[in-house]
Amino acid sequence: MEKIPLTPAGYKALKEERERRVSVDRRTIVDAIAEARAHGDLSENAEYHAAKEQQSLNEGRIQELESILALAQVIDPVSIGGDSVKFGATVTIVDEDTDEEKTLQIVGNPEADANAGKISISSPISRAMIGKQVGDSFEVAAPGGARNYEILAITFK
C-alpha cells in the first residue's frame, strides 16, 4: 500500500472527524433508527429507510477515514523548508493575465479544500508548481484554455 501524505493539521482534522462519526453521529443515527422502528410497519417507513441509508453512509466514511489514517504519512511543512515548491508549501501566485493573486497550500488528497486554499498534491496546478521558485512562471491547462501564473512567495508554515 502506498503512503498518503498529510499535513499535521490535515491528519488531526481527519482523526477528529473519525472520532465524531464514531462517538456522536453513530449514536444519533442508531437513536433515529430506533425511533423510526417504533412507528410500526418498516416496509413503508420513509424515516426508517432514510436513517438506515444515513447509517450506511456514516459507516462507509468511518471505514474510509480509518484506511486513510492507517496509511497516513504526516509531513510537517516547517521541517521541509527550502526555496522551491514542494508538499506543504504555501505559495502565493499571480495570474499573469488578470493580475489576480491567490495563496494556496499544497496538501494531501484527503485534506484538499479549494475553498480554503488547500489544493491536492496531485492537482494540475500543484504538479505544475512543484520544483519552481519565486519569480518562476508556469502554465496550467484549464477548461477555458491555458493559464499562466508567476510565483510571488513560498513559505512553509
Contacts in CASP RR format, 6 or more apart in sequence:
PFRMAT RR
TARGET T0000
AUTHOR 0000-0000-0000
METHOD contacts of the structure
MODEL  1
MEKIPLTPAGYKALKEERERRVSVDRRTIVDAIAEARAHGDLSENAEYHA
AKEQQSLNEGRIQELESILALAQVIDPVSIGGDSVKFGATVTIVDEDTDE
EKTLQIVGNPEADANAGKISISSPISRAMIGKQVGDSFEVAAPGGARNYE
ILAITFK
1 71 0 8 1.000
2 71 0 8 1.000
3 71 0 8 1.000
3 72 0 8 1.000
3 73 0 8 1.000
4 68 0 8 1.000
4 71 0 8 1.000
4 72 0 8 1.000
4 73 0 8 1.000
4 108 0 8 1.000
4 109 0 8 1.000
4 110 0 8 1.000
5 73 0 8 1.000
5 75 0 8 1.000
5 87 0 8 1.000
5 108 0 8 1.000
5 121 0 8 1.000
6 14 0 8 1.000
6 68 0 8 1.000
6 72 0 8 1.000
6 73 0 8 1.000
6 74 0 8 1.000
6 75 0 8 1.000
6 107 0 8 1.000
6 108 0 8 1.000
6 110 0 8 1.000
6 111 0 8 1.000
7 74 0 8 1.000
7 75 0 8 1.000
7 76 0 8 1.000
7 77 0 8 1.000
7 88 0 8 1.000
7 105 0 8 1.000
7 107 0 8 1.000
7 108 0 8 1.000
7 111 0 8 1.000
8 74 0 8 1.000
8 76 0 8 1.000
9 111 0 8 1.000
10 107 0 8 1.000
10 108 0 8 1.000
10 110 0 8 1.000
10 111 0 8 1.000
11 69 0 8 1.000
11 72 0 8 1.000
11 74 0 8 1.000
13 111 0 8 1.000
14 65 0 8 1.000
14 68 0 8 1.000
14 69 0 8 1.000
14 72 0 8 1.000
14 110 0 8 1.000
14 111 0 8 1.000
15 69 0 8 1.000
17 65 0 8 1.000
18 62 0 8 1.000
18 65 0 8 1.000
18 66 0 8 1.000
18 69 0 8 1.000
21 58 0 8 1.000
21 61 0 8 1.000
21 62 0 8 1.000
21 65 0 8 1.000
22 62 0 8 1.000
25 58 0 8 1.000
26 55 0 8 1.000
26 58 0 8 1.000
26 59 0 8 1.000
26 62 0 8 1.000
29 51 0 8 1.000
29 54 0 8 1.000
29 55 0 8 1.000
29 58 0 8 1.000
30 55 0 8 1.000
32 47 0 8 1.000
32 51 0 8 1.000
32 54 0 8 1.000
33 48 0 8 1.000
33 51 0 8 1.000
33 52 0 8 1.000
33 55 0 8 1.000
35 47 0 8 1.000
36 45 0 8 1.000
36 47 0 8 1.000
36 48 0 8 1.000
36 50 0 8 1.000
36 51 0 8 1.000
37 45 0 8 1.000
37 48 0 8 1.000
39 45 0 8 1.000
39 47 0 8 1.000
39 48 0 8 1.000
42 48 0 8 1.000
68 110 0 8 1.000
75 87 0 8 1.000
75 88 0 8 1.000
77 87 0 8 1.000
77 88 0 8 1.000
77 89 0 8 1.000
77 90 0 8 1.000
77 105 0 8 1.000
77 156 0 8 1.000
77 157 0 8 1.000
78 156 0 8 1.000
78 157 0 8 1.000
80 86 0 8 1.000
80 87 0 8 1.000
80 88 0 8 1.000
80 89 0 8 1.000
80 156 0 8 1.000
81 89 0 8 1.000
81 156 0 8 1.000
82 154 0 8 1.000
82 156 0 8 1.000
83 133 0 8 1.000
83 134 0 8 1.000
83 154 0 8 1.000
84 131 0 8 1.000
84 132 0 8 1.000
84 133 0 8 1.000
84 154 0 8 1.000
85 91 0 8 1.000
85 106 0 8 1.000
85 129 0 8 1.000
85 130 0 8 1.000
85 131 0 8 1.000
85 132 0 8 1.000
85 133 0 8 1.000
85 151 0 8 1.000
85 154 0 8 1.000
86 106 0 8 1.000
86 130 0 8 1.000
86 131 0 8 1.000
87 106 0 8 1.000
87 107 0 8 1.000
87 108 0 8 1.000
87 121 0 8 1.000
88 105 0 8 1.000
88 106 0 8 1.000
88 107 0 8 1.000
88 156 0 8 1.000
89 105 0 8 1.000
89 106 0 8 1.000
89 154 0 8 1.000
89 155 0 8 1.000
89 156 0 8 1.000
90 103 0 8 1.000
90 104 0 8 1.000
90 105 0 8 1.000
90 154 0 8 1.000
90 155 0 8 1.000
90 156 0 8 1.000
90 157 0 8 1.000
91 103 0 8 1.000
91 104 0 8 1.000
91 105 0 8 1.000
91 106 0 8 1.000
91 129 0 8 1.000
91 151 0 8 1.000
91 153 0 8 1.000
91 154 0 8 1.000
92 101 0 8 1.000
92 102 0 8 1.000
92 103 0 8 1.000
92 151 0 8 1.000
92 152 0 8 1.000
92 153 0 8 1.000
92 154 0 8 1.000
93 101 0 8 1.000
93 102 0 8 1.000
93 103 0 8 1.000
93 104 0 8 1.000
93 129 0 8 1.000
93 149 0 8 1.000
93 150 0 8 1.000
93 151 0 8 1.000
93 152 0 8 1.000
94 100 0 8 1.000
94 101 0 8 1.000
94 102 0 8 1.000
94 149 0 8 1.000
94 150 0 8 1.000
94 152 0 8 1.000
95 101 0 8 1.000
95 102 0 8 1.000
95 147 0 8 1.000
95 148 0 8 1.000
95 149 0 8 1.000
96 137 0 8 1.000
96 148 0 8 1.000
96 149 0 8 1.000
96 150 0 8 1.000
97 147 0 8 1.000
97 148 0 8 1.000
101 152 0 8 1.000
102 117 0 8 1.000
103 117 0 8 1.000
104 117 0 8 1.000
104 118 0 8 1.000
104 119 0 8 1.000
104 125 0 8 1.000
105 117 0 8 1.000
105 118 0 8 1.000
105 119 0 8 1.000
106 119 0 8 1.000
106 120 0 8 1.000
106 121 0 8 1.000
106 126 0 8 1.000
106 129 0 8 1.000
106 130 0 8 1.000
107 118 0 8 1.000
107 119 0 8 1.000
107 120 0 8 1.000
107 121 0 8 1.000
108 120 0 8 1.000
108 121 0 8 1.000
109 120 0 8 1.000
109 121 0 8 1.000
109 122 0 8 1.000
111 118 0 8 1.000
112 118 0 8 1.000
112 119 0 8 1.000
112 120 0 8 1.000
112 123 0 8 1.000
119 125 0 8 1.000
119 126 0 8 1.000
120 126 0 8 1.000
124 140 0 8 1.000
124 141 0 8 1.000
125 140 0 8 1.000
125 149 0 8 1.000
128 138 0 8 1.000
128 139 0 8 1.000
128 140 0 8 1.000
128 149 0 8 1.000
129 138 0 8 1.000
129 149 0 8 1.000
129 151 0 8 1.000
132 138 0 8 1.000
132 151 0 8 1.000
133 151 0 8 1.000
133 154 0 8 1.000
134 151 0 8 1.000
134 152 0 8 1.000
134 153 0 8 1.000
134 154 0 8 1.000
135 150 0 8 1.000
135 151 0 8 1.000
135 152 0 8 1.000
136 150 0 8 1.000
136 151 0 8 1.000
137 148 0 8 1.000
137 149 0 8 1.000
137 150 0 8 1.000
137 151 0 8 1.000
138 148 0 8 1.000
138 149 0 8 1.000
138 151 0 8 1.000
139 146 0 8 1.000
139 147 0 8 1.000
139 148 0 8 1.000
139 149 0 8 1.000
140 146 0 8 1.000
140 147 0 8 1.000
140 149 0 8 1.000
END
